[in-house]
Amino acid sequence: MLLRLEDNALKKLERQPRYKQTGQALILPGIAVTYQGEEIGMTDGYVSWEDTRDPQGCNTDDPINYYKKSRDPSRTPYHWDNSSNAGFSATQGKTWLPVADNYKNLYLADQINTPKSHYHFYKDVAAIRLQQCNMGTWMSELFQNLF
């Protein structure tokens, strides 16, 4: 089983806290894949039709619904800090894809120094995966006429 937190799936579960979703995804058995920014709680950024680079989005030739095919929103630059371009590039110009709007409030440099941040939660839960799990016993029963 391959697990990955996908922003679109997270949006469908907006009522649940992001910590709960992260914990569930990392605790389940299988291979946990961390895509860029998941460890700090980054969400998909907005990438306009004009800024779209992903062939899957560009090839739709549909400036209204391109985002349904484009993978660019999940590929926006990593939020290293709250400086220009989120610390991703020292260039003052544009990056290949635009930086997500929330980079000034959601960035790694801040979370490293904040003990109860999403980053530290992610690290702690990921460390649990490395611990040996002692399985108990269980018995499967078929209940007749349960209701």
C-alpha positions as CSV (number, residue, x, y, z in Angstrom):
1,M,0.0,0.0,0.0
2,L,1.4,3.4,-1.0
3,L,0.3,6.3,1.2
4,R,0.6,10.0,0.3
5,L,-1.2,12.9,1.8
6,E,-2.9,14.7,-1.2
7,D,-4.1,18.2,-0.8
8,N,-7.3,17.6,-2.7
9,A,-8.1,14.7,-0.4
10,L,-7.4,16.9,2.6
11,K,-9.8,19.5,1.3
12,K,-12.6,17.0,1.2
13,L,-11.9,16.3,4.9
14,E,-11.7,20.0,6.0
15,R,-13.7,19.4,9.2
16,Q,-10.9,17.2,10.5
17,P,-7.8,18.8,11.9
18,R,-4.7,18.4,9.7
19,Y,-2.8,16.8,12.5
20,K,-5.3,14.0,12.7
21,Q,-5.1,13.4,8.9
22,T,-1.3,13.4,9.0
23,G,-1.2,11.0,12.0
24,Q,-3.6,8.6,10.3
25,A,-1.7,8.6,7.1
26,L,1.6,8.0,8.8
27,I,0.4,5.3,11.2
28,L,-1.2,3.1,8.7
29,P,0.9,0.2,7.4
30,G,2.6,0.6,4.0
31,I,5.0,3.0,2.5
32,A,4.6,6.5,3.6
33,V,5.7,9.0,1.0
34,T,6.4,12.6,2.0
35,Y,5.9,14.9,-0.8
36,Q,7.5,18.4,-0.6
37,G,6.0,20.5,2.1
38,E,3.8,17.9,3.7
39,E,6.0,17.8,6.8
40,I,5.2,21.5,7.4
41,G,1.5,21.4,6.4
42,M,1.9,23.1,3.0
43,T,-1.2,23.2,0.9
44,D,-1.5,23.5,-2.8
45,G,-0.8,26.9,-4.2
46,Y,-2.8,28.8,-6.8
47,V,-1.2,28.6,-10.3
48,S,-3.0,30.6,-12.9
49,W,-3.6,29.4,-16.5
50,E,-0.8,31.8,-17.6
51,D,1.7,30.4,-15.1
52,T,0.8,26.7,-15.6
53,R,3.8,24.7,-16.8
54,D,2.5,21.1,-16.3
55,P,1.8,19.5,-19.7
56,Q,-1.3,17.8,-18.3
57,G,-2.7,21.2,-17.5
58,C,-1.5,23.0,-20.6
59,N,-2.7,20.3,-23.0
60,T,-6.3,20.8,-21.9
61,D,-6.5,24.1,-23.8
62,D,-9.1,25.0,-21.3
63,P,-8.3,28.2,-19.3
64,I,-11.2,27.5,-17.0
65,N,-10.9,23.9,-16.0
66,Y,-7.1,23.3,-16.5
67,Y,-6.5,23.1,-12.8
68,K,-8.4,19.8,-12.7
69,K,-5.6,18.2,-14.7
70,S,-2.6,20.3,-13.7
71,R,-0.2,19.0,-11.0
72,D,1.4,22.4,-10.7
73,P,-0.5,23.5,-7.5
74,S,1.3,20.8,-5.5
75,R,4.7,21.7,-7.0
76,T,4.9,25.3,-5.9
77,P,8.2,26.3,-4.3
78,Y,9.0,25.0,-0.8
79,H,8.5,27.5,2.1
80,W,11.9,27.7,3.7
81,D,11.4,31.0,5.3
82,N,9.2,34.1,5.1
83,S,11.6,36.1,2.9
84,S,11.0,36.9,-0.8
85,N,10.1,33.8,-2.8
86,A,9.8,31.9,0.5
87,G,13.6,31.5,0.6
88,F,13.4,29.1,-2.3
89,S,15.3,31.4,-4.6
90,A,17.6,34.3,-4.0
91,T,16.4,35.8,-7.3
92,Q,14.1,38.7,-6.8
93,G,12.2,37.9,-10.0
94,K,9.6,35.2,-10.6
95,T,10.3,31.5,-9.8
96,W,9.3,28.8,-12.3
97,L,6.0,28.4,-10.5
98,P,4.5,31.1,-8.2
99,V,5.0,30.8,-4.5
100,A,1.8,29.9,-2.5
101,D,0.2,32.9,-0.8
102,N,0.5,31.5,2.7
103,Y,4.3,31.3,2.7
104,K,4.7,34.2,5.2
105,N,2.8,32.3,7.9
106,L,3.7,28.7,7.0
107,Y,7.5,28.1,6.6
108,L,10.1,25.6,7.9
109,A,12.4,28.1,9.7
110,D,9.6,29.1,12.0
111,Q,8.4,25.5,12.6
112,I,11.8,24.2,13.5
113,N,11.9,26.6,16.5
114,T,8.2,25.9,17.5
115,P,8.0,22.7,19.5
116,K,4.2,22.2,18.8
117,S,4.4,22.8,15.1
118,H,3.2,20.6,12.3
119,Y,6.9,19.8,11.5
120,H,7.6,18.4,14.9
121,F,4.4,16.5,15.0
122,Y,5.3,15.0,11.6
123,K,8.7,14.0,12.8
124,D,7.4,12.4,16.0
125,V,4.7,10.4,14.2
126,A,7.3,9.3,11.5
127,A,9.6,8.2,14.3
128,I,6.8,5.9,15.6
129,R,6.9,4.1,12.3
130,L,10.5,3.0,13.1
131,Q,9.6,1.4,16.4
132,Q,8.9,-2.3,16.6
133,C,5.2,-3.0,16.8
134,N,4.1,-5.9,19.0
135,M,1.0,-7.3,17.5
136,G,-1.6,-8.9,19.7
137,T,-3.9,-11.7,18.9
138,W,-7.4,-11.3,17.4
139,M,-10.3,-13.5,16.6
140,S,-12.7,-13.0,13.7
141,E,-16.3,-14.0,14.4
142,L,-19.3,-14.0,12.1
143,F,-22.3,-12.7,14.0
144,Q,-25.7,-14.1,13.0
145,N,-28.8,-12.0,13.3
146,L,-26.9,-9.0,14.7
147,F,-29.9,-6.7,14.3
